[in-house]
Amino acid sequence: MSSFNPENAAVWFEIPVADLAAGKNFYSAVLETELVDQEMGPAPVAIFPCKDPKTGVAGHLYQGQPGEAGRGSTVHLAAPDTLESAMDRVVEHGGKVVSDIVTIPSGRFVYCLDPDGNSIGLFG
């Protein structure tokens, strides 16, 4: 069997939110960035920015049905500054921090829930 080794294991992510405007406000505040509104397919989305859209890995929010709180996949997102500051913004904007900071060889991260209950990791 041959082994497929892509440039990036993930190529795109989608996060469902009950209210697109509220989800966009939460993620924009926590990540200190502007998500970009775009008509893409059957419904509007809010796209997470990345340094180089042609080669970087990004994703979007879409208005949909989030899963049960804390269930499902976890998307890890880059924190713009310290994890501690990002964690404060999560709580300030209606999310929850659900773990201590975890240190691994490539950095530090923390598990959180957005206001819809989606599991996210903040990495920094």
C-alpha positions as CSV (number, residue, x, y, z in Angstrom):
1,M,0.0,0.0,0.0
2,S,1.4,3.4,-0.9
3,S,1.3,6.3,1.6
4,F,-0.4,9.5,0.8
5,N,1.4,12.5,2.3
6,P,-0.5,15.7,1.5
7,E,0.9,19.2,2.2
8,N,-1.6,19.6,5.1
9,A,-3.7,16.8,6.6
10,A,-6.7,19.2,6.8
11,V,-7.7,21.3,3.9
12,W,-10.8,23.1,5.1
13,F,-13.1,23.2,8.2
14,E,-16.7,24.1,8.8
15,I,-18.2,25.1,12.2
16,P,-22.0,25.2,12.5
17,V,-23.5,28.0,14.5
18,A,-27.2,28.7,15.3
19,D,-26.9,32.4,14.4
20,L,-24.3,33.3,11.8
21,A,-23.9,37.0,13.0
22,A,-23.5,36.0,16.7
23,G,-21.0,33.2,15.8
24,K,-19.0,35.7,13.6
25,N,-19.0,38.2,16.5
26,F,-17.7,35.6,19.0
27,Y,-14.9,34.2,16.8
28,S,-13.9,37.7,15.6
29,A,-13.6,38.9,19.2
30,V,-11.8,35.8,20.5
31,L,-9.3,35.7,17.6
32,E,-9.0,39.4,17.2
33,T,-9.7,39.2,13.5
34,E,-12.4,39.9,11.0
35,L,-14.2,36.9,9.5
36,V,-15.2,37.7,5.9
37,D,-18.8,37.3,4.8
38,Q,-19.1,35.4,1.5
39,E,-21.9,33.8,-0.6
40,M,-20.5,30.3,-1.2
41,G,-22.8,27.6,-2.3
42,P,-26.4,27.5,-1.0
43,A,-26.0,29.8,2.0
44,P,-23.9,32.7,3.3
45,V,-20.8,31.9,5.3
46,A,-18.2,33.8,7.4
47,I,-14.6,32.8,6.4
48,F,-11.7,32.7,8.8
49,P,-8.8,34.6,7.3
50,C,-5.3,33.0,6.8
51,K,-2.1,34.5,5.6
52,D,-2.1,33.0,2.1
53,P,-5.6,31.8,1.0
54,K,-4.1,29.9,-1.9
55,T,-1.8,27.7,0.2
56,G,-3.1,28.1,3.8
57,V,-5.7,26.1,5.6
58,A,-8.8,28.0,6.6
59,G,-12.5,27.4,7.1
60,H,-15.8,29.0,7.7
61,L,-18.8,29.4,10.0
62,Y,-22.2,28.5,8.6
63,Q,-25.7,28.8,10.0
64,G,-26.6,25.2,10.8
65,Q,-27.4,22.8,13.7
66,P,-24.5,22.5,16.1
67,G,-24.1,19.1,17.7
68,E,-24.6,18.4,21.4
69,A,-22.3,20.6,23.5
70,G,-18.7,19.2,23.6
71,R,-19.4,16.4,21.2
72,G,-17.9,16.0,17.8
73,S,-14.6,17.1,16.3
74,T,-12.4,19.8,17.8
75,V,-11.0,22.5,15.5
76,H,-7.8,24.0,16.8
77,L,-7.4,27.7,16.0
78,A,-4.4,30.0,16.3
79,A,-4.6,32.4,19.2
80,P,-3.4,35.9,18.2
81,D,-1.7,36.6,21.5
82,T,-1.3,34.7,24.8
83,L,-3.6,31.8,25.6
84,E,-4.5,33.4,28.8
85,S,-5.8,36.6,27.0
86,A,-7.7,34.4,24.5
87,M,-9.2,32.4,27.3
88,D,-10.5,35.6,28.9
89,R,-12.1,36.7,25.6
90,V,-13.8,33.3,25.3
91,V,-15.5,33.7,28.6
92,E,-16.2,37.4,28.1
93,H,-18.1,36.6,24.8
94,G,-20.2,33.7,26.1
95,G,-18.0,30.6,25.6
96,K,-16.5,28.3,28.2
97,V,-12.9,27.2,28.9
98,V,-13.1,23.5,29.7
99,S,-9.5,22.5,30.3
100,D,-6.3,23.7,31.7
101,I,-3.6,24.8,29.3
102,V,-1.9,21.7,27.8
103,T,1.8,21.8,26.8
104,I,3.0,19.6,24.0
105,P,6.3,19.7,22.1
106,S,5.0,22.1,19.4
107,G,3.3,24.6,21.7
108,R,0.4,25.1,24.1
109,F,-3.3,24.8,23.7
110,V,-6.6,24.9,25.7
111,Y,-9.9,23.3,25.0
112,C,-13.0,25.6,24.9
113,L,-16.6,25.6,23.9
114,D,-18.1,28.3,21.8
115,P,-21.6,29.7,22.7
116,D,-23.2,27.0,20.6
117,G,-21.2,24.2,22.3
118,N,-18.8,23.5,19.5
119,S,-15.5,22.2,20.8
120,I,-12.5,24.4,19.8
121,G,-8.9,24.4,20.8
122,L,-7.0,27.6,21.0
123,F,-3.3,27.1,20.1
124,G,-0.5,29.4,20.8
